[in-house]
Amino acid sequence: MNQQTNLTITIPISELGQKKNFQDELLNAIDQTLLELGEYNRTAIYQYLKMEFGIWKHDIPSRIGEFTQAMETILGTAAKLIELKIMEKIHRFNEEFVYKPRNTEIFFVDYVRDFKQYIEE
């Protein structure tokens, strides 16, 4: 009796030389960061964004300023920690991206704008 073995190899799209998508990269970083708070909390934050601010998950990349303000309303000063974790995740998956702040402060919205410009080059 012949026995066949199936082998599946998974290669990340970025390793195949395909261009990264800004929206997917940003949403992935946000999603993974919020998941660190637990599945229940991640879901609750997305629901709150949608119900209270009219920001659906897929809208976040095009409404990053509103997302930032909403997160600050929801989480207070802890939102800054979430922003830093999102930036850390973006960098982890895009190590070649270098952000150069325009002044001594790092602003999440500026970081995301520069990341978008980098991805779309």
PyMOL commands that place a pseudoatom at each C-alpha (Angstrom):
pseudoatom trace, name=CA, resn=MET, resi=1, chain=A, elem=C, hetatm=0, pos=[0.000, 0.000, 0.000]
pseudoatom trace, name=CA, resn=ASN, resi=2, chain=A, elem=C, hetatm=0, pos=[1.396, 3.404, -0.981]
pseudoatom trace, name=CA, resn=GLN, resi=3, chain=A, elem=C, hetatm=0, pos=[1.352, 6.054, 1.662]
pseudoatom trace, name=CA, resn=GLN, resi=4, chain=A, elem=C, hetatm=0, pos=[1.464, 9.702, 0.612]
pseudoatom trace, name=CA, resn=THR, resi=5, chain=A, elem=C, hetatm=0, pos=[2.705, 12.489, 2.791]
pseudoatom trace, name=CA, resn=ASN, resi=6, chain=A, elem=C, hetatm=0, pos=[1.412, 15.984, 2.243]
pseudoatom trace, name=CA, resn=LEU, resi=7, chain=A, elem=C, hetatm=0, pos=[3.775, 18.800, 3.091]
pseudoatom trace, name=CA, resn=THR, resi=8, chain=A, elem=C, hetatm=0, pos=[2.665, 22.393, 3.393]
pseudoatom trace, name=CA, resn=ILE, resi=9, chain=A, elem=C, hetatm=0, pos=[5.160, 25.238, 3.460]
pseudoatom trace, name=CA, resn=THR, resi=10, chain=A, elem=C, hetatm=0, pos=[4.040, 28.690, 4.515]
pseudoatom trace, name=CA, resn=ILE, resi=11, chain=A, elem=C, hetatm=0, pos=[6.088, 31.649, 3.330]
pseudoatom trace, name=CA, resn=PRO, resi=12, chain=A, elem=C, hetatm=0, pos=[5.095, 35.147, 4.448]
pseudoatom trace, name=CA, resn=ILE, resi=13, chain=A, elem=C, hetatm=0, pos=[4.075, 37.309, 1.509]
pseudoatom trace, name=CA, resn=SER, resi=14, chain=A, elem=C, hetatm=0, pos=[6.742, 39.881, 2.346]
pseudoatom trace, name=CA, resn=GLU, resi=15, chain=A, elem=C, hetatm=0, pos=[9.394, 37.212, 1.810]
pseudoatom trace, name=CA, resn=LEU, resi=16, chain=A, elem=C, hetatm=0, pos=[8.062, 36.586, -1.685]
pseudoatom trace, name=CA, resn=GLY, resi=17, chain=A, elem=C, hetatm=0, pos=[8.920, 40.138, -2.636]
pseudoatom trace, name=CA, resn=GLN, resi=18, chain=A, elem=C, hetatm=0, pos=[5.331, 41.351, -2.772]
pseudoatom trace, name=CA, resn=LYS, resi=19, chain=A, elem=C, hetatm=0, pos=[4.650, 44.937, -1.803]
pseudoatom trace, name=CA, resn=LYS, resi=20, chain=A, elem=C, hetatm=0, pos=[3.301, 45.477, 1.674]
pseudoatom trace, name=CA, resn=ASN, resi=21, chain=A, elem=C, hetatm=0, pos=[-0.062, 47.129, 2.139]
pseudoatom trace, name=CA, resn=PHE, resi=22, chain=A, elem=C, hetatm=0, pos=[-0.231, 50.082, 4.528]
pseudoatom trace, name=CA, resn=GLN, resi=23, chain=A, elem=C, hetatm=0, pos=[-3.739, 49.343, 5.751]
pseudoatom trace, name=CA, resn=ASP, resi=24, chain=A, elem=C, hetatm=0, pos=[-2.985, 45.668, 6.422]
pseudoatom trace, name=CA, resn=GLU, resi=25, chain=A, elem=C, hetatm=0, pos=[0.311, 46.431, 8.160]
pseudoatom trace, name=CA, resn=LEU, resi=26, chain=A, elem=C, hetatm=0, pos=[-1.217, 49.095, 10.418]
pseudoatom trace, name=CA, resn=LEU, resi=27, chain=A, elem=C, hetatm=0, pos=[-4.322, 47.083, 11.277]
pseudoatom trace, name=CA, resn=ASN, resi=28, chain=A, elem=C, hetatm=0, pos=[-2.185, 44.032, 12.039]
pseudoatom trace, name=CA, resn=ALA, resi=29, chain=A, elem=C, hetatm=0, pos=[-0.036, 46.060, 14.459]
pseudoatom trace, name=CA, resn=ILE, resi=30, chain=A, elem=C, hetatm=0, pos=[-3.103, 47.576, 16.137]
pseudoatom trace, name=CA, resn=ASP, resi=31, chain=A, elem=C, hetatm=0, pos=[-4.872, 44.233, 16.348]
pseudoatom trace, name=CA, resn=GLN, resi=32, chain=A, elem=C, hetatm=0, pos=[-1.891, 42.429, 17.861]
pseudoatom trace, name=CA, resn=THR, resi=33, chain=A, elem=C, hetatm=0, pos=[-1.324, 45.238, 20.355]
pseudoatom trace, name=CA, resn=LEU, resi=34, chain=A, elem=C, hetatm=0, pos=[-4.944, 45.262, 21.498]
pseudoatom trace, name=CA, resn=LEU, resi=35, chain=A, elem=C, hetatm=0, pos=[-4.898, 41.462, 21.735]
pseudoatom trace, name=CA, resn=GLU, resi=36, chain=A, elem=C, hetatm=0, pos=[-2.196, 41.802, 24.393]
pseudoatom trace, name=CA, resn=LEU, resi=37, chain=A, elem=C, hetatm=0, pos=[-4.953, 43.327, 26.551]
pseudoatom trace, name=CA, resn=GLY, resi=38, chain=A, elem=C, hetatm=0, pos=[-6.972, 40.121, 26.089]
pseudoatom trace, name=CA, resn=GLU, resi=39, chain=A, elem=C, hetatm=0, pos=[-9.529, 39.067, 23.488]
pseudoatom trace, name=CA, resn=TYR, resi=40, chain=A, elem=C, hetatm=0, pos=[-12.453, 40.440, 25.501]
pseudoatom trace, name=CA, resn=ASN, resi=41, chain=A, elem=C, hetatm=0, pos=[-10.826, 43.872, 25.903]
pseudoatom trace, name=CA, resn=ARG, resi=42, chain=A, elem=C, hetatm=0, pos=[-9.784, 44.024, 22.250]
pseudoatom trace, name=CA, resn=THR, resi=43, chain=A, elem=C, hetatm=0, pos=[-13.347, 43.277, 21.162]
pseudoatom trace, name=CA, resn=ALA, resi=44, chain=A, elem=C, hetatm=0, pos=[-14.728, 45.803, 23.652]
pseudoatom trace, name=CA, resn=ILE, resi=45, chain=A, elem=C, hetatm=0, pos=[-12.420, 48.545, 22.367]
pseudoatom trace, name=CA, resn=TYR, resi=46, chain=A, elem=C, hetatm=0, pos=[-13.384, 47.886, 18.737]
pseudoatom trace, name=CA, resn=GLN, resi=47, chain=A, elem=C, hetatm=0, pos=[-17.073, 47.905, 19.718]
pseudoatom trace, name=CA, resn=TYR, resi=48, chain=A, elem=C, hetatm=0, pos=[-16.682, 51.145, 21.655]
pseudoatom trace, name=CA, resn=LEU, resi=49, chain=A, elem=C, hetatm=0, pos=[-14.845, 52.770, 18.744]
pseudoatom trace, name=CA, resn=LYS, resi=50, chain=A, elem=C, hetatm=0, pos=[-17.677, 51.751, 16.437]
pseudoatom trace, name=CA, resn=MET, resi=51, chain=A, elem=C, hetatm=0, pos=[-20.631, 52.621, 18.691]
pseudoatom trace, name=CA, resn=GLU, resi=52, chain=A, elem=C, hetatm=0, pos=[-19.360, 55.818, 20.331]
pseudoatom trace, name=CA, resn=PHE, resi=53, chain=A, elem=C, hetatm=0, pos=[-17.108, 57.285, 17.644]
pseudoatom trace, name=CA, resn=GLY, resi=54, chain=A, elem=C, hetatm=0, pos=[-18.365, 55.724, 14.413]
pseudoatom trace, name=CA, resn=ILE, resi=55, chain=A, elem=C, hetatm=0, pos=[-14.911, 54.288, 13.715]
pseudoatom trace, name=CA, resn=TRP, resi=56, chain=A, elem=C, hetatm=0, pos=[-15.027, 50.796, 12.268]
pseudoatom trace, name=CA, resn=LYS, resi=57, chain=A, elem=C, hetatm=0, pos=[-11.870, 48.711, 12.421]
pseudoatom trace, name=CA, resn=HIS, resi=58, chain=A, elem=C, hetatm=0, pos=[-11.318, 48.934, 8.653]
pseudoatom trace, name=CA, resn=ASP, resi=59, chain=A, elem=C, hetatm=0, pos=[-11.655, 52.751, 8.844]
pseudoatom trace, name=CA, resn=ILE, resi=60, chain=A, elem=C, hetatm=0, pos=[-8.796, 53.241, 11.314]
pseudoatom trace, name=CA, resn=PRO, resi=61, chain=A, elem=C, hetatm=0, pos=[-5.984, 53.727, 8.745]
pseudoatom trace, name=CA, resn=SER, resi=62, chain=A, elem=C, hetatm=0, pos=[-7.866, 56.539, 7.006]
pseudoatom trace, name=CA, resn=ARG, resi=63, chain=A, elem=C, hetatm=0, pos=[-9.042, 58.088, 10.292]
pseudoatom trace, name=CA, resn=ILE, resi=64, chain=A, elem=C, hetatm=0, pos=[-5.885, 57.776, 12.359]
pseudoatom trace, name=CA, resn=GLY, resi=65, chain=A, elem=C, hetatm=0, pos=[-6.278, 61.189, 14.028]
pseudoatom trace, name=CA, resn=GLU, resi=66, chain=A, elem=C, hetatm=0, pos=[-9.820, 60.364, 15.138]
pseudoatom trace, name=CA, resn=PHE, resi=67, chain=A, elem=C, hetatm=0, pos=[-8.699, 56.902, 16.260]
pseudoatom trace, name=CA, resn=THR, resi=68, chain=A, elem=C, hetatm=0, pos=[-5.951, 58.473, 18.378]
pseudoatom trace, name=CA, resn=GLN, resi=69, chain=A, elem=C, hetatm=0, pos=[-8.365, 60.924, 20.012]
pseudoatom trace, name=CA, resn=ALA, resi=70, chain=A, elem=C, hetatm=0, pos=[-10.926, 58.170, 20.626]
pseudoatom trace, name=CA, resn=MET, resi=71, chain=A, elem=C, hetatm=0, pos=[-8.317, 55.926, 22.242]
pseudoatom trace, name=CA, resn=GLU, resi=72, chain=A, elem=C, hetatm=0, pos=[-7.273, 58.807, 24.508]
pseudoatom trace, name=CA, resn=THR, resi=73, chain=A, elem=C, hetatm=0, pos=[-10.922, 59.294, 25.487]
pseudoatom trace, name=CA, resn=ILE, resi=74, chain=A, elem=C, hetatm=0, pos=[-11.350, 55.568, 26.181]
pseudoatom trace, name=CA, resn=LEU, resi=75, chain=A, elem=C, hetatm=0, pos=[-8.031, 54.833, 27.891]
pseudoatom trace, name=CA, resn=GLY, resi=76, chain=A, elem=C, hetatm=0, pos=[-6.796, 58.221, 29.091]
pseudoatom trace, name=CA, resn=THR, resi=77, chain=A, elem=C, hetatm=0, pos=[-3.023, 58.491, 29.392]
pseudoatom trace, name=CA, resn=ALA, resi=78, chain=A, elem=C, hetatm=0, pos=[-2.711, 54.713, 28.896]
pseudoatom trace, name=CA, resn=ALA, resi=79, chain=A, elem=C, hetatm=0, pos=[-3.496, 55.347, 25.213]
pseudoatom trace, name=CA, resn=LYS, resi=80, chain=A, elem=C, hetatm=0, pos=[0.063, 56.655, 24.825]
pseudoatom trace, name=CA, resn=LEU, resi=81, chain=A, elem=C, hetatm=0, pos=[1.386, 53.267, 25.948]
pseudoatom trace, name=CA, resn=ILE, resi=82, chain=A, elem=C, hetatm=0, pos=[-0.832, 51.547, 23.389]
pseudoatom trace, name=CA, resn=GLU, resi=83, chain=A, elem=C, hetatm=0, pos=[0.469, 53.911, 20.698]
pseudoatom trace, name=CA, resn=LEU, resi=84, chain=A, elem=C, hetatm=0, pos=[4.058, 53.040, 21.628]
pseudoatom trace, name=CA, resn=LYS, resi=85, chain=A, elem=C, hetatm=0, pos=[3.275, 49.321, 21.482]
pseudoatom trace, name=CA, resn=ILE, resi=86, chain=A, elem=C, hetatm=0, pos=[1.672, 49.758, 18.041]
pseudoatom trace, name=CA, resn=MET, resi=87, chain=A, elem=C, hetatm=0, pos=[4.776, 51.612, 16.818]
pseudoatom trace, name=CA, resn=GLU, resi=88, chain=A, elem=C, hetatm=0, pos=[6.934, 48.823, 18.255]
pseudoatom trace, name=CA, resn=LYS, resi=89, chain=A, elem=C, hetatm=0, pos=[4.915, 46.214, 16.338]
pseudoatom trace, name=CA, resn=ILE, resi=90, chain=A, elem=C, hetatm=0, pos=[5.101, 48.217, 13.115]
pseudoatom trace, name=CA, resn=HIS, resi=91, chain=A, elem=C, hetatm=0, pos=[8.858, 48.395, 13.492]
pseudoatom trace, name=CA, resn=ARG, resi=92, chain=A, elem=C, hetatm=0, pos=[9.167, 44.701, 14.337]
pseudoatom trace, name=CA, resn=PHE, resi=93, chain=A, elem=C, hetatm=0, pos=[7.501, 43.764, 11.045]
pseudoatom trace, name=CA, resn=ASN, resi=94, chain=A, elem=C, hetatm=0, pos=[9.137, 46.572, 9.057]
pseudoatom trace, name=CA, resn=GLU, resi=95, chain=A, elem=C, hetatm=0, pos=[12.643, 46.849, 10.474]
pseudoatom trace, name=CA, resn=GLU, resi=96, chain=A, elem=C, hetatm=0, pos=[13.866, 48.782, 7.452]
pseudoatom trace, name=CA, resn=PHE, resi=97, chain=A, elem=C, hetatm=0, pos=[11.439, 51.644, 8.221]
pseudoatom trace, name=CA, resn=VAL, resi=98, chain=A, elem=C, hetatm=0, pos=[13.164, 54.519, 10.034]
pseudoatom trace, name=CA, resn=TYR, resi=99, chain=A, elem=C, hetatm=0, pos=[11.100, 57.236, 11.671]
pseudoatom trace, name=CA, resn=LYS, resi=100, chain=A, elem=C, hetatm=0, pos=[12.739, 60.612, 12.118]
pseudoatom trace, name=CA, resn=PRO, resi=101, chain=A, elem=C, hetatm=0, pos=[10.700, 62.852, 14.430]
pseudoatom trace, name=CA, resn=ARG, resi=102, chain=A, elem=C, hetatm=0, pos=[10.394, 66.472, 13.367]
pseudoatom trace, name=CA, resn=ASN, resi=103, chain=A, elem=C, hetatm=0, pos=[11.103, 67.651, 16.925]
pseudoatom trace, name=CA, resn=THR, resi=104, chain=A, elem=C, hetatm=0, pos=[11.933, 66.153, 20.314]
pseudoatom trace, name=CA, resn=GLU, resi=105, chain=A, elem=C, hetatm=0, pos=[8.488, 64.587, 20.754]
pseudoatom trace, name=CA, resn=ILE, resi=106, chain=A, elem=C, hetatm=0, pos=[7.185, 61.528, 18.955]
pseudoatom trace, name=CA, resn=PHE, resi=107, chain=A, elem=C, hetatm=0, pos=[3.590, 61.847, 17.794]
pseudoatom trace, name=CA, resn=PHE, resi=108, chain=A, elem=C, hetatm=0, pos=[1.710, 58.700, 16.834]
pseudoatom trace, name=CA, resn=VAL, resi=109, chain=A, elem=C, hetatm=0, pos=[-0.163, 60.396, 13.986]
pseudoatom trace, name=CA, resn=ASP, resi=110, chain=A, elem=C, hetatm=0, pos=[3.123, 61.648, 12.489]
pseudoatom trace, name=CA, resn=TYR, resi=111, chain=A, elem=C, hetatm=0, pos=[4.681, 58.216, 12.871]
pseudoatom trace, name=CA, resn=VAL, resi=112, chain=A, elem=C, hetatm=0, pos=[1.768, 56.566, 11.055]
pseudoatom trace, name=CA, resn=ARG, resi=113, chain=A, elem=C, hetatm=0, pos=[1.816, 59.234, 8.316]
pseudoatom trace, name=CA, resn=ASP, resi=114, chain=A, elem=C, hetatm=0, pos=[5.533, 58.649, 7.731]
pseudoatom trace, name=CA, resn=PHE, resi=115, chain=A, elem=C, hetatm=0, pos=[5.028, 54.885, 7.784]
pseudoatom trace, name=CA, resn=LYS, resi=116, chain=A, elem=C, hetatm=0, pos=[2.289, 55.212, 5.173]
pseudoatom trace, name=CA, resn=GLN, resi=117, chain=A, elem=C, hetatm=0, pos=[4.581, 57.327, 2.990]
pseudoatom trace, name=CA, resn=TYR, resi=118, chain=A, elem=C, hetatm=0, pos=[7.346, 54.727, 3.390]
pseudoatom trace, name=CA, resn=ILE, resi=119, chain=A, elem=C, hetatm=0, pos=[5.060, 51.811, 2.433]
pseudoatom trace, name=CA, resn=GLU, resi=120, chain=A, elem=C, hetatm=0, pos=[3.594, 53.614, -0.559]
pseudoatom trace, name=CA, resn=GLU, resi=121, chain=A, elem=C, hetatm=0, pos=[6.985, 54.649, -2.031]
for i in range(1, 121): cmd.bond("trace and resi %d" % i, "trace and resi %d" % (i + 1))
show_as sticks, trace
zoom trace
